Amino acid sequence: MVKFFLIVRQTPSYGLAVLSAVTVLGMLTVALNPAELDSALGMLLFVQMVLASSGFAAAARRGHFDPLLIHGSRRSAVLFVQWCASVAPGALAWGAVAGFAYAYSSPAAWSALAGSRAVAFLIVSIVAWSAGFALPRGAGGGLWMALLLVLLLRRVDLLASAAAPDPIAMVVTTMRAAGAVVVCPFLLLGTHVPIGLPALAASVGAVVVVLCATIRMGSRLDVYLVERL
């Protein structure tokens, strides 16, 4: 199964070209000013939104995964490996830029490798793939960008401060912060209001649930294999 996805790339050539260009640009940005790592990471997140939205259902119905599905491979395993293949190019680019920044002693490098910035990448990789599951390639990421643009134009304050005088209010505040991070992972870059560990953990838990639910839904997807045999 892994060999199949190594041969049959989930990222089109033009997507790899854009990703490569953004990666090189990000490295140049870090080389000129290591403190500007977030600018490079932000560009990578935008590209990952589109690349990770690989449109599994549409591709499956066109027969792209028939060699796996016809020969009895577990549908859930196929879906998970296809998600890994969809996000892998972006993950390699992210790791390359973050590692380059670490070599240049960027103060945000460790966060990009194993901190809140890495959580932002994970959220984008899961949500974009899940949102675009039943849509054409790249459509899920495009719709997500449109949503963020609307929120920006309407000046919606996703992290509006709220008093938390009691445990219930604290839970509500944490859940709101987690939801804001899932909707806009870019909040984990730069100098926005710090996101607490409970909110980060809740956001990771939420997107993992989304990934599992999407895989479960995809396991029941009718891709018309019988009609193509």
C-alpha positions in Angstrom: 0.0 0.0 0.0 2.8 2.4 0.9 4.6 1.5 -2.3 1.5 2.3 -4.3 1.4 5.9 -2.9 5.1 6.3 -3.4 4.5 5.6 -7.1 1.2 7.3 -7.5 1.8 10.8 -6.1 -1.1 12.6 -4.5 0.4 16.0 -5.1 0.4 17.3 -8.7 3.6 18.6 -10.3 2.5 22.2 -10.2 1.7 21.9 -6.5 5.2 20.5 -5.9 6.7 23.4 -7.9 4.8 26.0 -5.8 5.8 24.2 -2.6 9.4 24.1 -3.6 9.4 27.8 -4.5 7.8 28.7 -1.2 10.3 26.5 0.7 13.3 28.2 -0.9 11.8 31.6 -0.3 11.2 30.7 3.3 14.8 29.6 3.7 16.0 32.8 2.2 13.8 34.8 4.5 15.2 33.0 7.5 18.8 33.4 6.3 18.3 37.1 6.0 16.5 37.4 9.4 16.0 34.3 11.6 13.4 36.2 13.6 11.1 36.1 10.5 10.5 32.4 10.6 6.8 32.9 11.1 6.5 34.6 7.7 8.0 31.5 6.1 5.8 29.2 8.1 2.7 31.2 7.2 3.4 30.8 3.5 3.8 27.1 4.0 0.5 26.8 5.8 -1.3 28.5 3.0 0.2 26.1 0.5 -0.5 23.1 2.7 -4.2 24.1 2.9 -4.5 23.5 -0.8 -2.1 20.5 -1.2 -3.5 18.5 1.7 -7.0 18.9 0.3 -6.5 16.1 -2.1 -10.2 15.1 -2.7 -10.1 11.4 -1.9 -13.7 10.7 -2.8 -13.6 12.2 -6.2 -10.3 10.4 -7.0 -11.7 7.1 -5.7 -14.8 7.4 -7.9 -12.6 7.9 -10.9 -10.9 4.6 -10.2 -7.5 6.0 -9.0 -7.4 3.7 -6.0 -8.9 0.6 -7.5 -5.7 -1.4 -7.4 -5.9 -1.1 -3.6 -9.6 -1.3 -3.1 -10.3 -4.2 -5.4 -7.6 -6.4 -3.9 -9.1 -6.3 -0.4 -7.1 -3.7 1.3 -8.8 -2.3 4.4 -10.6 0.9 3.4 -9.6 2.6 6.6 -6.0 1.8 6.1 -6.1 3.1 2.5 -7.6 6.3 3.7 -5.1 6.8 6.4 -2.1 6.2 4.2 -3.6 8.4 1.5 -3.9 11.2 4.1 -0.2 10.6 5.0 0.7 10.8 1.3 -1.3 14.0 0.8 0.4 15.8 3.7 3.9 14.4 3.3 5.3 16.9 0.8 4.2 19.8 3.0 5.6 18.1 6.1 9.0 17.6 4.5 9.0 21.3 3.4 8.0 22.4 6.9 10.7 20.2 8.5 13.3 21.6 6.1 12.4 25.2 6.8 12.2 24.6 10.6 15.5 22.7 10.6 17.1 25.5 8.6 15.8 28.0 11.1 17.1 26.0 14.0 20.6 26.0 12.3 20.3 29.8 12.1 19.3 30.0 15.8 15.8 31.3 15.1 14.0 31.8 18.4 10.8 30.1 17.0 12.5 27.1 15.4 11.9 24.7 18.3 8.2 25.6 18.4 8.0 24.8 14.7 9.6 21.4 15.2 7.8 20.3 18.4 5.6 23.1 19.8 2.6 25.2 19.2 3.7 26.1 15.6 3.9 22.3 14.8 0.3 22.0 16.1 -0.7 24.6 13.6 0.7 22.5 10.8 -1.0 19.4 12.1 -4.4 21.2 12.3 -4.0 22.4 8.7 -3.0 19.0 7.5 -6.0 17.3 9.0 -8.7 19.9 8.5 -7.8 20.7 4.9 -7.9 17.0 4.0 -11.2 16.4 5.8 -12.8 19.5 4.5 -11.8 18.5 0.9 -12.6 14.8 1.3 -15.7 14.9 -1.0 -14.7 17.9 -3.1 -12.4 18.4 -6.1 -8.7 18.6 -5.5 -7.8 21.8 -3.6 -11.4 22.9 -3.1 -11.4 22.3 0.6 -8.4 24.5 1.1 -9.8 27.2 -1.1 -13.0 27.3 0.8 -11.1 27.5 4.1 -9.1 30.5 2.8 -12.3 32.2 1.8 -13.7 31.7 5.3 -10.6 33.2 6.8 -10.8 36.2 4.4 -14.4 36.8 5.4 -13.4 36.7 9.1 -10.6 39.1 8.4 -12.8 41.5 6.5 -15.4 41.4 9.2 -12.7 41.9 11.9 -13.9 39.0 13.9 -11.9 38.7 17.2 -11.6 34.9 17.5 -9.6 35.3 20.7 -11.6 38.0 22.5 -10.7 38.0 26.1 -13.3 36.8 28.6 -13.3 36.9 32.3 -13.0 33.4 33.9 -13.9 33.8 37.6 -15.1 30.2 38.0 -14.2 26.8 36.6 -17.1 26.7 34.2 -16.1 30.0 32.7 -12.5 28.8 32.4 -13.7 25.7 30.5 -15.8 27.9 28.2 -12.8 30.2 27.6 -10.5 27.2 26.9 -13.0 25.6 24.4 -13.4 28.9 22.7 -9.7 29.3 22.3 -9.4 25.7 21.0 -12.1 26.4 18.5 -10.5 29.6 17.3 -7.2 27.7 16.8 -8.9 25.0 14.7 -10.6 27.6 12.6 -7.5 29.8 12.2 -4.3 27.9 13.0 -2.4 31.1 12.0 -3.1 32.3 15.5 -0.3 30.0 16.7 2.2 32.0 14.6 3.6 35.4 15.5 2.8 37.4 18.6 -0.9 36.8 19.0 -2.5 36.2 22.4 -0.7 33.2 24.0 -2.8 30.0 23.7 -2.7 27.9 26.9 -1.7 24.2 26.9 -5.3 23.1 27.7 -6.6 24.9 24.6 -3.8 23.4 22.5 -4.5 19.9 23.8 -8.3 20.4 23.1 -7.6 21.6 19.6 -5.4 18.6 18.8 -8.0 16.3 20.3 -10.7 17.9 18.2 -8.8 17.5 14.9 -7.8 13.9 15.6 -11.5 13.2 16.2 -12.3 14.9 12.8 -9.6 12.8 11.1 -11.0 9.5 12.6 -14.6 10.5 11.7 -13.6 11.3 8.1 -11.8 8.0 7.8 -14.9 6.2 9.3 -17.2 8.0 6.8 -14.8 7.2 4.0 -14.8 3.5 4.9 -18.5 3.4 4.0 -18.1 5.3 0.8 -19.5 3.7 -2.3 -16.9 4.2 -5.1 -18.7 2.0 -7.7 -16.0 -0.7 -7.8 -18.4 -3.3 -9.2 -19.3 -1.1 -12.2 -15.7 -0.8 -13.2 -14.8 -4.6 -13.0 
